C-alpha cells in the first residue's frame, strides 16, 4: 500500500488550525488517528515510502514552519480510557481536562494540579509537561509506545523513560506514545481545587494564541520569563507576533503572525538575554517543518 492510499489520508492540509499559535503552512500528507493500534501500520507505510512523519497531539508547544511540512503529520485523536483499581489506562489523544472529568465521575483523581495543562496526555508525557511544581512524570506508572525501528509496541516503566525537565527519551527519539497508565487516588470531589488551580494558572498566563512557555527555565532561581522581563522586552512586537505584557515567556499571535515573526522574536530574546546575563536560552517550543 502507498501512503496516498492509506485510509483517512489527506493531502496539502493547512496546519494553522492544528497549532495553538495559529501559524504554519501546508503538510504534504495529514491523517487523524482515532485508534492508536492503527498508528504502527501508518508509520510503517510512511517509512516504506520514505516520507518523513511527525506525530501531533493537541498542538500546544508546537511551532509549524510557514513553509509547512514536507511529509506526513499524524494527529492522534484516540480517546479511550479504562480505570482498573487505582490506575487509569488512557489513550495518548485525551486532553487533561477531559481526563479530569472522567476520573472525577469515578470518584478518583490525584493529579488535579495538572488539570489546567493544554494539549494531550501523549504530548505531556513526551515533553514531561508540568505546572505548580509538579510534572507529568510524577503520576506516570507505565507508557505503551510504538518503536518504528524495531517495529513493535513496547511497555515501558517510568524508569525506562528517561524523564527530565521538559524532556524524555520519547521527545529525543522516534518512539510514539500510544497509551499511558497513570496513578489515581480516591478524592472527595468537594475538596478538589481544580477550578482554583485553573484560575490561578490563567491569572498568571495571558489569553490568546500562544504555544505556552516559549523557553525552558534555565535554572530554578532564574526563570526565563524573569530574564526576558529584566531585558525590558515585554510588549516587543515583530509583525503579528508579540511578547506578552503579562508574562514575558509567552509569545502571542496578536493578528496575522507568521512563524518567522515568532522566531525573529525568539532570536532577539536569546541575543539580549545572552548579552546581559550570559545565559543561553533553549526553546521549549518544538519547531517543526522546513527551515524558515
C-alpha positions in Angstrom: 0.0 0.0 0.0 1.2 3.5 -0.8 0.8 6.3 1.7 -1.7 8.2 -0.5 -3.9 5.1 -0.4 -3.9 4.7 3.4 -7.5 5.1 4.9 -8.1 8.7 6.0 -5.0 10.2 4.4 -5.5 13.8 3.2 -3.0 15.9 1.1 -2.0 19.5 1.2 -3.6 20.2 4.6 -3.2 23.7 6.3 -1.5 23.3 9.7 -2.7 26.6 11.2 -5.9 25.0 12.7 -3.8 22.3 14.4 -1.4 24.7 16.3 -2.4 26.9 19.3 -0.1 29.6 17.7 -2.4 29.6 14.7 0.5 29.6 12.2 2.0 27.2 9.7 2.0 26.2 6.1 0.7 23.0 4.4 1.5 19.4 5.2 2.0 17.2 2.2 0.1 14.4 4.0 -2.2 14.5 7.0 -4.0 11.7 8.9 -6.1 11.8 12.0 -5.9 8.6 14.1 -8.8 7.6 16.3 -7.5 4.1 17.2 -3.9 4.0 18.5 -3.5 0.5 17.2 -3.7 1.7 13.6 -0.7 4.0 14.1 2.0 1.4 13.6 0.7 0.5 10.2 0.5 4.1 9.1 4.1 4.8 10.3 5.4 1.7 8.5 3.8 2.8 5.3 5.4 6.2 5.6 8.8 4.7 6.3 8.3 2.3 3.3 7.5 5.3 1.1 10.5 7.3 2.6 8.1 10.0 3.8 9.2 11.9 7.0 6.5 11.9 9.6 5.6 14.0 12.7 3.2 12.9 15.5 1.0 15.7 16.8 -1.1 15.8 19.9 -3.1 18.9 21.0 -0.9 21.4 19.1 0.3 23.3 22.1 4.1 23.8 22.4 4.4 23.4 18.6 5.5 25.9 16.0 4.9 24.9 12.4 7.0 26.4 9.7 5.5 28.9 7.3 6.7 26.6 4.5 4.8 23.7 6.0 5.9 20.1 6.5 7.3 18.0 3.6 5.9 14.8 4.9 3.1 13.3 7.0 1.6 14.8 10.1 -0.2 12.3 12.2 -2.8 13.8 14.5 -3.5 11.4 17.4 -7.2 11.8 18.4 -7.7 8.4 20.1 -9.5 9.0 23.4 -10.3 5.6 25.1 -9.9 5.4 28.9 -10.1 2.4 31.2 -10.0 2.6 35.0 -8.6 -0.5 36.7 -8.1 -0.5 40.5 -6.1 2.7 41.3 -4.8 3.3 37.8 -6.2 4.6 34.5 -5.2 3.4 31.1 -5.6 6.4 28.8 -5.1 6.9 25.0 -2.5 9.5 24.0 -5.1 11.8 22.4 -7.0 12.5 25.6 -6.8 16.1 26.9 -6.1 16.8 30.6 -9.4 18.5 31.2 -11.3 15.6 29.6 -9.3 13.2 31.8 -10.3 15.2 34.9 -13.9 14.8 34.1 -13.6 11.1 33.6 -11.7 10.2 36.7 -13.8 12.6 38.9 -17.0 10.9 37.8 -15.5 7.6 39.0 -14.5 9.1 42.4 -10.8 9.2 41.6 -8.2 11.9 41.0 -4.7 12.6 42.3 -3.3 14.8 39.5 -5.7 17.8 39.6 -2.6 20.0 39.8 -2.0 19.3 36.1 -5.7 19.7 35.1 -5.2 23.1 33.5 -2.4 22.0 31.2 -3.1 22.4 27.5 -2.6 19.7 25.0 -2.9 15.9 25.3 -1.7 13.2 27.6 0.7 11.8 25.0 2.3 15.2 24.4 2.6 15.8 28.1 4.4 12.5 28.7 6.8 13.1 25.8 7.7 16.6 27.0 7.2 15.9 30.7 4.9 18.9 30.9 4.2 20.4 34.3 2.9 23.3 36.4 2.6 24.3 40.1 5.8 22.5 40.9 4.6 19.1 39.5 5.4 17.2 36.3 3.6 14.6 34.3 6.3 12.1 35.3 5.2 12.3 38.9 2.0 10.4 38.0 3.1 8.0 35.3 3.3 4.3 36.0 3.8 2.9 32.5 3.7 4.0 28.9 2.9 1.9 25.9 4.9 3.2 22.9 5.5 2.2 19.3 9.1 1.7 18.3 9.2 2.2 14.5 12.8 0.9 14.2 12.0 -2.4 16.0 8.5 -2.4 14.5 6.9 -3.3 17.8 4.9 -1.9 20.7 6.8 -1.6 23.9 5.6 -1.5 27.5 8.0 0.9 29.3 8.1 1.5 33.1 8.7 5.0 34.5 12.4 4.4 35.0 12.8 3.4 31.3 11.5 6.8 30.0 14.5 9.0 31.0 12.3 11.8 32.4 14.0 15.1 32.9 12.9 18.7 33.0 10.5 19.1 30.0 12.2 16.1 28.4 12.1 12.3 28.0 13.6 9.6 25.7 10.3 9.9 23.7 10.9 13.5 22.9 14.5 12.8 22.0 13.9 9.8 19.8 11.5 8.1 17.4 9.2 6.4 20.0 5.5 7.3 19.7 3.2 7.4 22.8 0.1 5.2 22.3 -1.3 4.7 25.8 -0.4 5.8 29.3 -1.0 4.3 32.7 -1.4 7.0 35.4 -1.7 6.5 39.2 -5.0 7.5 40.8 -6.2 8.2 44.3 -9.7 8.4 45.9 -10.8 12.1 46.2 -13.6 14.0 47.8 -14.9 16.0 44.9 -15.9 18.8 47.2 -12.3 19.2 48.2 -10.9 19.2 44.6 -9.4 22.7 43.9 -9.3 22.2 40.1 -11.1 25.4 39.4 -8.9 27.4 41.8 -5.8 25.9 40.1 -7.1 26.7 36.7 -8.0 30.3 37.7 -4.6 30.7 39.3 -2.8 29.5 36.2 -4.7 31.7 33.8 -4.3 34.7 36.1 -0.6 34.4 35.6 -0.7 33.5 31.9 -2.0 35.6 29.1 -5.0 34.6 26.9 -4.8 34.5 23.2 -3.0 32.4 20.5 0.2 31.1 22.2 2.2 27.9 22.5 2.7 28.2 26.2 6.1 28.9 27.6 8.4 29.6 24.7 11.7 28.9 26.5 12.7 26.4 29.2 13.7 27.9 32.5 17.5 27.8 32.7 17.5 27.4 36.5 15.2 27.2 39.5 16.2 30.7 40.7 16.1 32.4 37.3 13.0 31.7 35.2 13.1 32.5 31.5 10.2 35.0 31.9 12.1 36.9 34.6 15.3 37.1 32.5 13.3 38.4 29.5 11.4 40.9 31.6 14.7 42.2 33.0 15.9 42.9 29.5 12.9 45.2 29.0 11.4 43.1 26.3 7.8 42.8 27.4 5.4 44.0 24.7 8.0 43.9 22.0 6.3 43.2 18.7 7.6 41.9 15.3 5.0 41.7 12.6 1.9 40.0 14.1 3.9 38.4 17.0 4.3 40.0 20.4 5.9 39.2 23.7 3.1 39.3 26.3 2.9 42.2 28.6 1.6 39.8 31.3 4.2 37.1 31.1 7.5 37.6 29.2 7.9 33.9 28.4 4.7 33.9 26.4 4.8 34.9 22.7 1.4 35.7 21.2 0.0 35.8 17.7 -1.9 39.1 18.0 -3.1 39.0 14.5 -1.7 37.6 11.2 1.6 36.5 12.7 3.9 34.2 10.8 6.2 31.5 12.2 9.1 33.7 11.0 7.7 36.6 13.1 7.8 34.4 16.2 11.3 33.1 15.5 12.6 36.6 15.0 11.2 37.5 18.4 13.0 34.4 19.8 16.3 35.3 18.3 16.0 38.9 19.7 15.3 37.5 23.1 18.2 35.0 23.1 20.6 37.7 22.0 19.6 40.2 24.7 19.5 37.6 27.5 22.9 36.2 26.5 24.4 39.7 26.3 23.0 40.8 29.7 23.1 37.6 31.8 25.5 35.2 29.8 22.6 32.7 29.7 21.8 30.7 26.6 18.0 30.2 26.5 16.7 27.0 25.0 13.3 26.7 23.3 10.7 24.6 25.0 8.5 25.1 21.9 9.2 22.4 19.3 9.9 23.9 15.8 8.5 21.6 13.0 8.9 21.8 9.3 11.2 23.3 6.6 13.7 25.9 7.6 12.1 29.3 7.9 
